[in-house]
Every structure is written in structure tokens, then in C-alpha cells.
Amino acid sequence: MTPRLVLREPGYYRLEGTVDFGTPMPPALWSPDIVPANGRATIELGGLERADSVALALLVEWGRRARAAGFRLVIADAPDRLRALIRVTGLEALLAEGV
């Protein structure tokens, strides 16, 4: 399934679909308008069907944009494989809390 970022409530988003090498990524997904609430935005990953290092690259880009905009990006409900990639690459500080 083509990935999409769904706004659930202010500052809380859900990433759904497949984010991997075999799935075309909509260009807009690389630079979505993520709006924080209370200084942070949460990205819930429980809706991912499959995720690999492409998903990690996407989250890193979103984290970089969040820091540049002055808010914190929080990852929630990451699949085990993605959580392992985050830990192995040492990106826990960038992709904080709930990982």
C-alpha cells in the first residue's frame, strides 16, 4: 500500500502503508507539513505494513526538519525491525521516546 501520513489530532500523526525499497514514495511524504502541539509532534508507526531503512531515512529527515523548526519529533509504536534499525544506527536521540 502506498504510504501516507494521517493527522489524527493536533501534533499526532500516523504513518500508514509500506515504506520500503520496493514501494514508490510520494514526493510530498519527504517534506510533509508536520505541525507540533506543545513543542512536539508524535508519529505513530503502528499502521506500517512493512518498513526498512527507507522508513528510517524518512524519519531521520522528519527529525531534522523538526529540529530546524524548533520542535521535537517523537516516534511511537515502531515495529520491531524498525526499532532495531534505530538502535543499531544510534539514532535514538534524534528519534526519541516511545521507540
Order of alpha helices (4+ residues) and beta strands (2+ residues): beta-beta-beta-alpha-beta-alpha
